[in-house]
Protein backbone atom coordinates (compact mmCIF):
# COMPACT_ATOMS: atom_id res chain seq x y z
CA UNK A 1 0.00 0.00 0.00
CA UNK A 2 1.34 3.41 -0.96
CA UNK A 3 0.87 6.06 1.73
CA UNK A 4 0.45 9.64 0.41
CA UNK A 5 3.18 11.88 1.82
CA UNK A 6 3.62 15.61 2.38
CA UNK A 7 7.05 17.27 2.27
CA UNK A 8 8.53 18.49 5.53
CA UNK A 9 10.46 21.35 3.93
CA UNK A 10 13.76 19.72 4.85
CA UNK A 11 15.12 17.73 1.88
CA UNK A 12 17.31 15.38 3.97
CA UNK A 13 14.44 14.54 6.27
CA UNK A 14 12.11 13.94 3.32
CA UNK A 15 14.63 11.48 1.88
CA UNK A 16 14.76 9.56 5.16
CA UNK A 17 10.95 9.59 5.40
CA UNK A 18 10.62 8.39 1.80
CA UNK A 19 9.06 11.61 0.52
CA UNK A 20 7.84 13.25 3.70
CA UNK A 21 5.49 12.51 6.55
CA UNK A 22 2.16 10.74 5.98
CA UNK A 23 -0.46 13.19 4.71
CA UNK A 24 -3.31 13.98 7.11
CA UNK A 25 -1.25 12.93 10.11
CA UNK A 26 -0.78 14.88 13.33
CA UNK A 27 2.78 15.65 14.35
CA UNK A 28 4.21 17.22 17.49
CA UNK A 29 7.65 18.81 17.40
CA UNK A 30 9.55 20.63 20.14
CA UNK A 31 12.35 23.15 19.87
CA UNK A 32 14.06 25.59 22.20
CA UNK A 33 14.27 29.26 21.09
CA UNK A 34 17.48 30.35 19.39
CA UNK A 35 18.49 26.74 18.85
CA UNK A 36 19.21 24.97 15.56
CA UNK A 37 16.19 22.77 16.20
CA UNK A 38 13.97 25.86 16.15
CA UNK A 39 15.09 26.67 12.59
CA UNK A 40 14.21 23.09 11.65
CA UNK A 41 10.78 23.53 13.25
CA UNK A 42 10.19 26.84 11.48
CA UNK A 43 11.04 25.29 8.09
CA UNK A 44 8.60 22.50 8.87
CA UNK A 45 5.87 25.01 9.80
CA UNK A 46 6.58 27.05 6.68
CA UNK A 47 6.21 24.06 4.40
CA UNK A 48 3.00 23.02 6.13
CA UNK A 49 1.52 26.49 5.65
CA UNK A 50 2.55 26.51 1.98
CA UNK A 51 0.56 23.34 1.30
CA UNK A 52 -2.42 24.60 3.26
CA UNK A 53 -2.07 22.51 6.41
CA UNK A 54 -3.37 23.93 9.68
CA UNK A 55 -0.67 24.49 12.29
CA UNK A 56 -0.87 24.94 16.07
CA UNK A 57 2.28 26.40 17.60
CA UNK A 58 2.57 26.30 21.40
CA UNK A 59 4.75 29.17 22.60
CA UNK A 60 6.17 27.98 25.90
CA UNK A 61 9.59 29.64 26.08
CA UNK A 62 8.79 33.05 24.64
CA UNK A 63 5.94 35.38 23.76
CA UNK A 64 4.15 34.71 20.43
CA UNK A 65 5.06 38.21 19.16
CA UNK A 66 8.74 37.35 19.61
CA UNK A 67 8.22 34.12 17.68
CA UNK A 68 6.50 35.96 14.81
CA UNK A 69 9.38 38.47 14.71
CA UNK A 70 11.93 35.65 14.66
CA UNK A 71 10.11 33.86 11.86
CA UNK A 72 9.90 37.10 9.85
CA UNK A 73 13.68 37.55 10.23
CA UNK A 74 14.21 34.11 8.67
CA UNK A 75 11.99 35.06 5.71
CA UNK A 76 8.69 33.61 6.89
CA UNK A 77 5.92 36.17 7.40
CA UNK A 78 3.11 34.34 9.17
CA UNK A 79 0.79 37.30 9.80
CA UNK A 80 -1.66 36.24 7.07
CA UNK A 81 -1.69 32.63 8.26
CA UNK A 82 -2.42 33.86 11.80
CA UNK A 83 -5.12 36.25 10.54
CA UNK A 84 -6.97 33.48 8.68
CA UNK A 85 -6.49 30.98 11.56
CA UNK A 86 -4.38 28.60 9.50
CA UNK A 87 -1.67 29.17 12.12
CA UNK A 88 -2.83 29.29 15.74
CA UNK A 89 -0.32 30.53 18.29
CA UNK A 90 -1.04 29.32 21.82
CA UNK A 91 0.50 31.62 24.43
CA UNK A 92 1.59 29.33 27.26
CA UNK A 93 4.57 31.61 27.91
CA UNK A 94 2.43 34.35 29.49
CA UNK A 95 0.52 31.81 31.55
CA UNK A 96 3.75 30.66 33.22
CA UNK A 97 4.52 34.07 34.73
CA UNK A 98 4.26 34.41 38.46
CA UNK A 99 1.54 36.73 39.85
CA UNK A 100 4.15 39.32 40.88
CA UNK A 101 5.41 39.53 37.29
CA UNK A 102 1.84 40.00 36.07
CA UNK A 103 1.42 43.17 38.17
CA UNK A 104 -0.43 41.61 41.11
CA UNK A 105 0.45 42.39 44.69
CA UNK A 106 3.40 40.61 46.23
CA UNK A 107 2.74 38.12 48.99
CA UNK A 108 2.72 39.68 52.51
CA UNK A 109 6.11 38.25 53.45
CA UNK A 110 7.73 39.98 50.44
CA UNK A 111 6.23 43.38 51.38
CA UNK A 112 8.09 43.44 54.74
CA UNK A 113 11.55 43.63 53.14
KAWO-V123494 format. One record per residue. N is the residue number from 1. PSI is psi in degrees with one decimal (999 if undefined). Layout:
# KAWO-V123494
N_PSI / N_PSI
This chain:
# KAWO-V123494
1_130.7 / 2_126.3 / 3_123.0 / 4_139.1 / 5_150.5 / 6_139.8 / 7_147.0 / 8_-18.4 / 9_-5.1 / 10_104.1 / 11_-43.2 / 12_-39.8 / 13_-42.1 / 14_-35.8 / 15_-43.5 / 16_-38.6 / 17_10.8 / 18_47.4 / 19_-6.5 / 20_-170.9 / 21_156.7 / 22_128.9 / 23_147.7 / 24_27.5 / 25_161.7 / 26_128.8 / 27_145.8 / 28_125.5 / 29_152.3 / 30_137.7 / 31_146.5 / 32_144.5 / 33_148.5 / 34_36.2 / 35_154.0 / 36_-31.3 / 37_-26.5 / 38_-37.8 / 39_-42.7 / 40_-47.4 / 41_-42.5 / 42_-37.2 / 43_-41.1 / 44_-45.8 / 45_-44.3 / 46_-46.7 / 47_-41.3 / 48_-42.6 / 49_-39.0 / 50_-36.8 / 51_6.3 / 52_11.3 / 53_143.8 / 54_145.8 / 55_133.9 / 56_125.1 / 57_115.9 / 58_113.9 / 59_101.9 / 60_-26.4 / 61_-3.6 / 62_164.0 / 63_144.4 / 64_-35.9 / 65_-36.1 / 66_-39.0 / 67_-46.7 / 68_-42.4 / 69_-43.8 / 70_-43.9 / 71_-38.7 / 72_-38.9 / 73_-25.3 / 74_8.0 / 75_9.2 / 76_105.1 / 77_112.3 / 78_7.0 / 79_-39.5 / 80_-42.0 / 81_-36.6 / 82_-43.5 / 83_-36.5 / 84_13.6 / 85_19.6 / 86_-33.2 / 87_119.0 / 88_123.5 / 89_115.8 / 90_122.8 / 91_82.1 / 92_-19.6 / 93_-49.6 / 94_-29.8 / 95_-19.2 / 96_-11.0 / 97_144.7 / 98_155.1 / 99_-38.2 / 100_-41.2 / 101_-19.5 / 102_3.4 / 103_7.0 / 104_161.8 / 105_147.6 / 106_153.0 / 107_152.1 / 108_-43.6 / 109_-29.5 / 110_-24.0 / 111_-18.2 / 112_-16.6 / 113_999
